[in-house]
């Protein structure tokens, strides 16, 4: 079923017996989460049912919602064994794109999207201020948000691609957990006890040569920003590799672009990074992939 569906399946297979009810955890808009009592969460669930009844939406290339539901029949059965059974868990997703070096919220329900700013939280982690974080309770709900956001991302026709990505996109999964008070059987009302794990799936727009895409006007500007961003990313990775090889401690230039600044923590040694590369085997495209 693919990397993302399998990832989501493993997460929910692992926590399914320990999921908190909706609105027990709430994003605090500062890269953290508040904890509500079950009574407050129940009240908010009631309000949400009245103000936002479930709606079926067109999921574009992902097909119908029935198709997403059918994916549960081919779900990866794997799970993580070392789950803290005394904790409750919740999963939140967000989806943004970086277009011409500006950040846009793909889950924001607005006809006129506004760019978002990067901010640094009290722990020194970067986050997108005001980004929409949606609580999901199954792989299907998460994939539904991915499908909704994907339809809002920037694509355009070029000579090489009918729907060429004009932006980098980032789908973020955050797993929130906190201990349960055995006396009340509710999540402990202590924000300091909350632990957040994060997985970011970054889909990079490909580098482009104007001579091959025959871009003009706005497409040329977009391609220039994409190529500049990829160049900064390449420099960051090369500097990291050189520091590891020689121990030189040279400054990693992650502040030179929005994409790399967003992952400041990773370039400073926190977290792990893995790259998956899809390569076109045609020899005429060699120059496009030679820098990977």
C-alpha positions as CSV (number, residue, x, y, z in Angstrom):
1,X,0.0,0.0,0.0
2,X,2.9,2.4,0.1
3,X,5.2,4.1,2.7
4,X,2.6,6.5,4.2
5,X,-0.3,4.0,4.6
6,X,2.0,1.5,6.1
7,X,3.5,4.1,8.5
8,X,0.0,5.1,9.6
9,X,-1.1,1.5,10.0
10,X,1.8,0.7,12.3
11,X,1.1,3.8,14.5
12,X,-2.6,3.0,14.9
13,X,-2.1,-0.7,15.3
14,X,0.3,0.1,18.2
15,X,-1.9,2.6,20.1
16,X,-5.4,1.4,19.2
17,X,-6.2,0.2,22.7
18,X,-4.8,3.3,24.4
19,X,-6.2,6.2,22.2
20,X,-7.5,9.2,24.1
21,X,-10.9,10.5,23.1
22,X,-11.1,13.5,20.8
23,X,-10.3,16.9,22.3
24,X,-8.6,15.6,25.4
25,X,-5.4,16.8,23.8
26,X,-5.5,20.2,22.1
27,X,-2.8,22.0,20.1
28,X,-1.8,25.2,22.0
29,X,-0.7,27.0,18.8
30,X,2.8,27.2,20.2
31,X,4.1,23.8,19.1
32,X,2.8,22.0,22.2
33,X,-0.5,20.5,23.5
34,X,-2.9,21.3,26.3
35,X,-4.7,18.6,28.2
36,X,-8.4,18.9,28.9
37,X,-10.6,17.1,31.4
38,X,-12.9,14.5,30.0
39,X,-15.9,16.7,30.9
40,X,-14.5,19.6,28.9
41,X,-13.5,17.3,26.0
42,X,-17.1,15.8,25.9
43,X,-18.6,19.3,25.7
44,X,-16.3,20.2,22.8
45,X,-17.2,17.0,21.0
46,X,-20.9,17.9,21.3
47,X,-20.3,21.4,19.9
48,X,-18.3,20.0,17.0
49,X,-21.0,17.5,16.1
50,X,-23.5,20.4,15.8
51,X,-21.3,23.0,14.1
52,X,-19.3,20.6,11.8
53,X,-21.3,17.6,10.7
54,X,-19.3,15.0,8.7
55,X,-19.2,15.7,5.0
56,X,-18.1,13.7,2.0
57,X,-15.5,15.4,-0.2
58,X,-14.0,14.8,-3.6
59,X,-10.5,13.3,-2.9
60,X,-9.2,13.8,-6.4
61,X,-6.4,11.4,-7.4
62,X,-7.0,9.4,-4.2
63,X,-10.5,8.3,-5.4
64,X,-13.5,8.1,-3.2
65,X,-13.8,8.0,0.6
66,X,-15.1,4.4,0.1
67,X,-11.8,3.6,-1.5
68,X,-9.9,4.9,1.5
69,X,-12.1,2.8,3.8
70,X,-11.3,-0.3,1.7
71,X,-7.6,0.3,2.4
72,X,-8.2,-1.0,5.9
73,X,-8.6,-4.5,4.4
74,X,-5.0,-4.4,3.2
75,X,-3.6,-2.7,6.3
76,X,-0.1,-3.7,7.4
77,X,-0.5,-5.7,10.6
78,X,2.8,-4.7,12.1
79,X,2.9,-2.9,15.4
80,X,5.4,-1.6,18.0
81,X,5.6,-3.8,21.1
82,X,7.1,-1.4,23.7
83,X,4.1,0.8,24.1
84,X,3.6,2.6,27.5
85,X,0.3,1.0,28.5
86,X,-0.2,3.5,31.3
87,X,-0.4,6.3,28.8
88,X,-3.1,7.7,26.5
89,X,-2.2,8.6,22.9
90,X,-3.5,10.9,20.2
91,X,-2.4,11.5,16.6
92,X,-2.5,14.9,14.8
93,X,-1.6,15.6,11.2
94,X,-0.8,18.8,9.4
95,X,0.1,19.5,5.8
96,X,1.9,22.5,4.4
97,X,3.6,23.5,1.1
98,X,6.6,25.8,0.5
99,X,5.8,27.8,-2.6
100,X,8.2,30.5,-3.8
101,X,9.8,30.3,-0.4
102,X,6.5,31.1,1.4
103,X,4.7,28.6,3.6
104,X,1.0,27.8,3.0
105,X,-1.4,25.7,5.1
106,X,-2.9,23.0,2.8
107,X,-5.5,22.1,5.5
108,X,-6.7,25.6,6.0
109,X,-10.3,26.0,4.7
110,X,-9.9,29.4,3.1
111,X,-10.5,30.7,-0.4
112,X,-7.6,33.2,-0.1
113,X,-4.7,31.3,1.6
114,X,-2.3,33.4,3.6
115,X,1.3,32.6,4.1
116,X,2.5,31.4,7.5
117,X,5.6,32.3,9.4
118,X,8.2,30.0,11.0
119,X,8.7,30.4,14.7
120,X,10.9,29.0,17.3
121,X,9.4,27.5,20.4
122,X,10.8,27.6,24.0
123,X,12.8,24.4,23.3
124,X,14.4,25.8,20.2
125,X,12.3,23.8,17.8
126,X,11.0,25.4,14.6
127,X,7.2,25.3,13.9
128,X,4.7,26.9,11.5
129,X,2.8,29.4,13.4
130,X,-1.0,28.9,13.3
131,X,-0.9,25.8,11.2
132,X,-4.0,23.6,11.2
133,X,-3.5,20.4,13.1
134,X,-6.2,17.8,12.7
135,X,-6.8,15.0,15.2
136,X,-7.2,11.6,13.4
137,X,-8.1,8.3,14.9
138,X,-7.4,5.9,12.0
139,X,-5.2,5.6,8.9
140,X,-8.2,6.4,6.7
141,X,-8.8,9.7,8.5
142,X,-5.2,10.7,8.1
143,X,-5.2,9.8,4.4
144,X,-8.4,11.8,3.9
145,X,-6.6,14.9,5.2
146,X,-3.6,14.1,2.9
147,X,-6.0,13.9,-0.1
148,X,-7.7,17.1,0.8
149,X,-4.4,19.0,1.1
150,X,-2.9,17.4,-2.0
151,X,-5.7,19.0,-4.1
152,X,-4.7,22.4,-2.9
153,X,-1.0,22.1,-3.6
154,X,0.5,24.0,-6.5
155,X,0.9,22.1,-9.8
156,X,1.2,23.3,-13.4
157,X,1.7,22.0,-16.9
158,X,5.3,21.9,-18.3
159,X,6.6,20.2,-21.4
160,X,8.0,17.3,-19.2
161,X,5.0,16.9,-16.8
162,X,1.3,17.5,-17.2
163,X,1.0,18.1,-13.4
164,X,4.4,19.3,-12.3
165,X,4.8,20.1,-8.6
166,X,5.6,23.8,-8.1
167,X,6.3,23.5,-4.4
168,X,7.8,21.3,-1.7
169,X,5.1,19.7,0.5
170,X,5.4,18.5,4.1
171,X,3.0,16.1,5.7
172,X,3.6,15.9,9.5
173,X,2.4,13.2,11.9
174,X,2.6,14.0,15.6
175,X,1.9,11.3,18.2
176,X,1.0,12.9,21.6
177,X,1.1,10.9,24.8
178,X,0.6,11.5,28.5
179,X,0.2,9.3,31.6
180,X,-3.3,8.3,32.9
181,X,-4.2,9.0,36.5
182,X,-5.2,5.6,38.0
183,X,-7.5,7.4,40.5
184,X,-9.6,9.1,37.9
185,X,-8.8,7.1,34.8
186,X,-8.2,10.4,33.0
187,X,-5.1,11.9,31.4
188,X,-3.0,13.7,34.0
189,X,-3.7,17.4,33.9
190,X,-0.1,18.3,33.6
191,X,1.2,19.9,30.4
192,X,4.7,19.1,31.5
193,X,3.9,15.3,31.4
194,X,3.0,15.4,27.7
195,X,5.5,13.8,25.2
196,X,5.4,14.5,21.5
197,X,6.9,12.4,18.8
198,X,7.1,13.7,15.2
199,X,7.4,12.3,11.7
200,X,7.7,14.6,8.8
201,X,7.3,13.3,5.2
202,X,8.8,15.9,2.8
203,X,8.0,15.6,-0.9
204,X,10.6,17.7,-2.7
205,X,9.8,19.3,-6.0
206,X,12.3,18.2,-8.7
207,X,15.0,20.4,-10.1
208,X,14.3,21.8,-13.5
209,X,16.1,23.0,-16.6
210,X,14.2,25.7,-18.5
211,X,15.7,24.5,-21.7
212,X,13.9,21.2,-21.3
213,X,10.6,22.3,-19.6
214,X,10.3,25.4,-21.8
215,X,8.9,27.3,-18.9
216,X,8.0,30.9,-19.2
217,X,6.9,33.7,-16.9
218,X,5.7,32.5,-13.5
219,X,6.9,29.0,-14.2
220,X,10.4,30.3,-14.6
221,X,10.3,32.1,-11.2
222,X,8.9,28.9,-9.6
223,X,11.6,26.8,-11.1
224,X,14.3,29.3,-9.9
225,X,13.0,29.1,-6.3
226,X,12.8,25.3,-6.4
227,X,16.3,25.0,-7.7
228,X,17.7,27.5,-5.2
229,X,16.1,25.6,-2.4
230,X,17.5,22.3,-3.5
231,X,20.9,23.8,-3.8
232,X,20.8,25.0,-0.2
233,X,19.7,21.5,0.9
234,X,22.5,20.0,-1.0
235,X,25.0,22.4,0.6
236,X,23.6,21.5,4.1
237,X,24.0,17.8,3.5
238,X,27.5,18.2,2.1
239,X,28.5,20.2,5.1
240,X,27.1,17.6,7.5
241,X,28.9,14.9,5.7
242,X,32.2,16.8,5.7
243,X,31.8,17.6,9.4
244,X,31.2,13.9,10.1
245,X,34.2,12.9,8.0
246,X,36.7,15.4,9.4
247,X,35.2,16.7,12.6
248,X,35.7,20.2,11.4
249,X,32.5,21.7,12.8
250,X,31.7,24.0,9.9
251,X,28.4,25.9,10.1
252,X,25.6,24.2,8.3
253,X,23.9,26.8,6.2
254,X,20.3,25.8,7.0
255,X,19.2,29.4,7.6
256,X,19.6,30.2,3.9
257,X,16.3,28.7,2.9
258,X,12.8,28.2,4.3
259,X,12.8,24.4,3.8
260,X,16.1,23.8,5.6
261,X,15.3,26.4,8.3
262,X,12.1,24.5,9.1
263,X,14.3,21.5,10.0
264,X,16.9,23.4,12.0
265,X,16.8,20.7,14.7
266,X,17.7,17.9,12.4
267,X,20.7,19.8,11.0
268,X,21.8,20.4,14.6
269,X,21.8,16.7,15.4
270,X,18.3,16.0,16.7
271,X,16.2,13.3,15.1
272,X,17.0,11.1,12.1
273,X,16.8,11.8,8.4
274,X,16.1,9.3,5.6
275,X,16.0,10.1,1.9
276,X,14.0,8.1,-0.6
277,X,14.8,8.8,-4.3
278,X,12.7,8.0,-7.3
279,X,15.0,7.9,-10.3
280,X,13.9,8.0,-14.0
281,X,16.0,5.4,-15.8
282,X,16.0,7.1,-19.2
283,X,19.5,8.2,-20.2
284,X,18.2,11.5,-21.6
285,X,17.2,12.5,-18.1
286,X,20.7,11.8,-16.6
287,X,21.5,15.5,-16.1
288,X,18.4,15.9,-14.1
289,X,19.4,13.3,-11.5
290,X,23.2,13.5,-11.6
291,X,23.3,15.7,-8.5
292,X,21.4,13.4,-6.2
